[in-house]
């Protein structure tokens, strides 16, 4: 899963891991790190919304309608 994450999200994840390992109480980001992380998160959310929309469109267009004609009581 780590291979699919952006560089800035990986760096943030590494900082959180280090904080947890050292029982840290606070995590500090530089302004640039915060901007980069915000940008990557926004891109990720945008991709999720786009994929969700495509999935919904595919589900509605792939509906199967079955019609059975058996002739009823016709003889």
C-alpha positions in Angstrom: 0.0 0.0 0.0 2.9 2.4 0.7 3.9 2.3 -3.0 0.6 4.1 -3.9 1.0 7.0 -1.5 2.5 10.3 -2.4 5.8 11.5 -1.0 4.3 14.0 1.3 1.8 11.6 2.8 4.6 9.0 3.3 6.7 11.6 5.1 3.7 12.5 7.3 3.1 8.9 8.1 6.8 8.4 9.0 6.7 11.4 11.3 3.6 10.0 13.1 5.2 6.5 13.4 8.3 8.1 14.9 6.2 10.2 17.3 4.3 7.0 18.4 7.6 5.0 18.9 9.1 7.7 21.1 5.8 8.4 23.0 5.8 11.9 21.6 3.0 14.2 22.6 3.2 16.7 19.7 3.9 16.6 16.0 5.2 19.8 14.3 5.1 20.4 10.5 6.8 23.3 8.7 4.5 25.5 6.7 5.8 23.9 3.5 5.2 20.4 4.8 1.6 21.4 5.8 0.9 22.9 2.4 2.3 19.8 0.6 0.3 17.5 2.8 -2.9 19.5 2.3 -2.3 19.5 -1.5 -1.8 15.7 -1.6 -4.8 15.1 0.6 -7.0 17.3 -1.6 -5.7 15.4 -4.7 -6.5 12.1 -3.1 -10.0 13.2 -2.1 -10.6 14.5 -5.6 -9.5 11.2 -7.1 -11.8 9.3 -4.7 -14.7 11.5 -5.7 -14.0 11.0 -9.4 -13.7 7.2 -9.0 -16.9 7.1 -7.0 -18.8 9.0 -9.7 -17.4 6.7 -12.4 -18.5 3.7 -10.4 -22.0 5.0 -9.9 -22.3 5.8 -13.6 -21.1 2.3 -14.5 -23.5 0.6 -12.1 -26.5 2.4 -13.5 -25.5 1.8 -17.2 -24.8 -1.9 -16.7 -28.2 -2.8 -15.3 -29.7 -5.9 -16.9 -33.4 -5.8 -17.8 -34.9 -9.3 -18.3 -38.1 -9.7 -20.3 -39.8 -13.1 -20.4 -42.4 -13.8 -23.1 -44.2 -17.1 -22.7 -47.2 -16.5 -24.9 -49.6 -16.5 -21.9 -52.9 -18.3 -22.6 -52.6 -18.0 -26.4 -53.3 -21.3 -28.2 
